[in-house]
Amino acid sequence: MEGGGKRSFARLWTLELPEEGDNEFHWNPELAEQQLQDHHVVQLIEGLDSRCRSLTVGADNLSDAKSLLLACSRASGAPVCSVQELDCTALNLASHVVTQKLGPTLCGYPASVSVEGTGLVLALHGFSGPLDDTFLSELQASIDAFFVREASALITLDLGTKRRTFWNRGRNKVDESQANEGASTWRNLLEGARDLELNDCLTEQEKCLGGQLAAKSLGEARIVASEDEEGASCLMAPLGLLGDNSNPILASMVTAGTALIAESLAGGGDIR
């Protein structure tokens, strides 16, 4: 294996040898259609020198990152779930975080965020003003500023609340307040004790790009009849696709959500 930033191919993985930092195994199969499975992770670990005490694995895109996290979770003995289930949960988790960080109102209207398909959609309830250039510019400026200002909290899924323990295989048991019937799944995941650390690795340029792309998506805003109040209107505006690599903030949120869910499923189990 050669150093100095060069690559050396090892079966289904590429060993990255950077000038600085840790070496990393990246999923990079010779056959592009090869899907990452839990046994590939196990085989990688079994093939290492017995003196190796830690292993760093990485992925070069959102799709590979999700597959890697799911494979590691399954390899640790976690309950089997489909990629679709994982995606759905991660998308809703991201939506919940954006709603909580955005706050109850935006531009004078009650606001909420939801998932439609694989997209994040902003709703302004009871909308009564004209959807003209003036209002749209105000809304875009507010969303742009929000994503840039809250980027670190969004990327790390940090609601600024106290971490609590909750039921998980191999972990401590839930505290009494979390044991009540109807306790939120999202609150458990976001406020529960974590074994993993979610880091903000985006540059300021990437954060600015994320805010700009979210604001630009608002150009497709439309007014629809409200489902909550008869005769009222609701402004619906897309914020971007959560499964799209183009918006660094949204892509990072989905990756972080997937990591948090995979870690929760694994429950501290060992890969075996």
Secondary structure, 3 states (H helix, E strand, C coil): CCCCCCEEEECCEEEECCCCCCCEEEECCCCCCCCCCHHHHHHHHHCCCCCCCCCCEECCCHHHHHHHHHHHHHHCCCCCCCHHHHHHHHHHHHHHHHHHHHCCEECCEEEEEEEECCEEEEEEECCCCCCCHHHHHHHHHHHHHHHHHCHHHHHCCCCCCCCECCCCCCCCCCCHHHCCCCCCHHHHHHHECCCCCCCCCCCHHHHHHHHHHHHHHHHHCEEEECCCCCCCEEEEEEEEECCCCCCHHHHHHHHHHHHHHHHHHHCCCCCC
